[in-house]
Every structure is written in C-alpha cells, then in structure tokens.
Amino acid sequence: MDEAFKKMADQFSSMIDEMMGGNLFRSSAPDLWVPAINVYELDDRYVVCVDLAGMEQERIDVYVEGRTLHVRGDRPKPGVPDGEGRVSVHLMEINSGRFHRKVRLTPDVRVADVKAVYRKGYLWIDLPRERQSVDE
C-alpha cells in the first residue's frame, strides 16, 4: 500500500471514529435541554436570570406551583437565513427544542408578586421577599 494513501486512510478512519463517538459533530439536541441560570440575592428580593437567546417572549411560560418556580418553553433551532445557498452543518452546539427549568423558592418569597421580563435574550424573574422585622 502506498504510504501517502495509508496516511490518508488512517486520517479518514480517525475522523469517522470521532464523528461516531460524538466528539466532532452533534447532529441533534437532546429531547429536553436545560437553559443556564443565575440566581442573585438582594436585600429585598431574589432575581433569577435565564439564558434564552433566540426566543420569542410568547414561547416562554413562567409560573409558580407550590414553592417551585417553573420556566418552560420551546426554542426554535437556529438556521442560516434563506437564500444563502447550500448549507452543510459541521458543528451544532446550540440547544433547541423543549426545555423546563425549576427553581425551589424559599418560604420568604411573595409568590403573588413574582414578575418576569424578557430582554436581550435573558429572562429576568423578580422574586420579592417578605420584609423581615428587626427586633432590637
């Protein structure tokens, strides 16, 4: 076997192994993905920030059930704008599809006053806390 051909065959075999192992390409997102969140504590409230880039506000559902905050929705798969010609996908890391995130609330959260706003790809959820009386 010609040395150059053997080297090329080895490289091709290596590439196929990586593809099959999921290290190089991921062609589909999981059925249910988990968006990243940050939780901040301030003196009078907690603030939850959910990374939902590419979402339309109408596709996001926020509700409290018992002492649990729920954020769920369905993010569309991003794609190349129409008219760009033939497209081949080489790497797909942006999750899309259905998601459901739950955050357990502390007893001092005023559930009736929870508010959410979506701006610039982030969902901001304001969780006001009961005022604590200070006994001096």
Secondary structure, 3 states (H helix, E strand, C coil): CCHHHHHHHHHHHHHHHHHHHCCCCCCCCCCEECCCEEEEECCCEEEEEEECCCCCHHHEEEEEECCEEEEEEEECCCCCCCCCCCCCCCCCCCCCEEEEEEEECCCCECHHHCEEEEECCEEEEEEEECCCCCCC
